[in-house]
Amino acid sequence: MVGTSREPKITLDQSDISLAALKVVRRLSEEGFDAYLVGGCVRDLLLNQKPKDFDVATNATPQEVHRLFRNSRIIGRRFQIAHVRFGREIIEVATFRGQHDPNQSSESGHILRDNVFGSFEEDGLRRDFTVNALYYDAISDTILDPTGKGLADLQAKKLNLIGEPEIRFQEDPVRMLRAVRFMAKLNFSISADLQKQIRTSAHLLGEIPPARLFEETLKLFMNGHALSTFESLKTHHLMPLLFPTLASEGQNAQLVAEALASTDARIAQDMPVTPAFLFAAFLWEGFNQHKDRLIKVEGKTPIDASHMAADMVFLAQQAIVAIPKRFSIPAREIWLLQDRLNQQVGKRPYKLLTHKRFRAAYDFLLLRHESGVPLASTCDWWTTFQSADPETQQQMTTPKRRKKRKKKTPKALQKSSEEQPASV
């Protein structure tokens, strides 16, 4: 496994590979270009896992790829790539990268622009981890390992960064998040030196645009390994940089753990999940702190305080991780419905039951109870009310009337009236 040598003994079953990806590779090869499947898809196939998507690396430029595939478009600013669309499936085709221009880096070493094409060997060394620098030649059915270490690390379940960690993290701090994500997803180990460098370089995440950190956050927590990823992020001191108001202990910390475990369980069962639910859990602590202060210190009503607190939390969070409105609005509604779940008489429960965020708010209520908040009676009430027949629902929402007690005459007054003679 040295240099760019091919390993004929290691092959892949092409029936596990996307037909669209194979079409792209074969078309590029027929036109005289080098083209290989690369990265996570090759890694996952070698680990007998199903790849989420398929990427292609080639010596063809994005413009040349675009001319060959009318169903493609060129995207990207830091590094241009071509997206070839086959129905709903998109095959990402990237040109081999070379060493970036130092003049296109920030003062701290962060790469600002990366439109530098290179050779196959250079492309392998420019990738982040050795296990992600494996290439598959679908024409000859062979594996290429340009670093000479990828296959060995894959077999040993080790995650090794290509190059000097300090420099590579300066070039792109997101590599720290990727390291943590791959550790959790693949159950791979990293060296003590690499762990130390992640903690030392963690502050560099502040240079990453909030929009990009949002995309990375989705990859971290929506991949079926959210809880283990979360624990690893805490261990490497990265989580506070993404969500500063996140509770580190107590009931709210347990709430976050419960929400992450619930998300993992739903993904494992192919059930729908939404990032809004996790964001509601992550920011719940900050929301409550602002709400309590607004009520106790500024004298706001609970309703006004809730709306103002939600605005404050998301305004502060947007500067770090830019959460789009399609997720921030549902998270706010989950919070605001928590108080309304205590309204269990009259017509209000019926209206709440038809609210589009009711189910998420109800699930959030259950998680709050499981995290240690004494909400058993409220949880039980709503659990019963949802599935009850109309007559039972009416009984549950009808206020109980108190029986009127007869006024008792004081004993002293009774005795006085008995002693007086009856009037004539």
Secondary structure as UniProt FT lines:
FT   TURN            3..4
FT   STRAND          6..7
FT   TURN            8..9
FT   HELIX           14..16
FT   HELIX           19..30
FT   TURN            31..32
FT   STRAND          35..38
FT   HELIX           40..46
FT   TURN            47..48
FT   STRAND          55..58
FT   HELIX           62..68
FT   TURN            70..71
FT   STRAND          72..75
FT   STRAND          81..86
FT   TURN            87..88
FT   STRAND          89..95
FT   HELIX           102..104
FT   TURN            107..108
FT   HELIX           120..126
FT   HELIX           130..132
FT   STRAND          135..137
FT   TURN            138..141
FT   STRAND          142..144
FT   TURN            146..147
FT   HELIX           150..156
FT   HELIX           165..171
FT   HELIX           174..186
FT   HELIX           192..201
FT   HELIX           202..207
FT   HELIX           210..221
FT   HELIX           226..235
FT   TURN            236..237
FT   HELIX           239..242
FT   TURN            244..245
FT   HELIX           251..268
FT   TURN            269..270
FT   HELIX           275..282
FT   HELIX           284..296
FT   TURN            297..298
FT   HELIX           302..318
FT   TURN            319..320
FT   HELIX           325..340
FT   TURN            341..342
FT   TURN            346..347
FT   HELIX           348..353
FT   TURN            356..357
FT   HELIX           358..370
FT   TURN            371..372
FT   HELIX           376..387
FT   HELIX           390..397
FT   HELIX           411..419
//
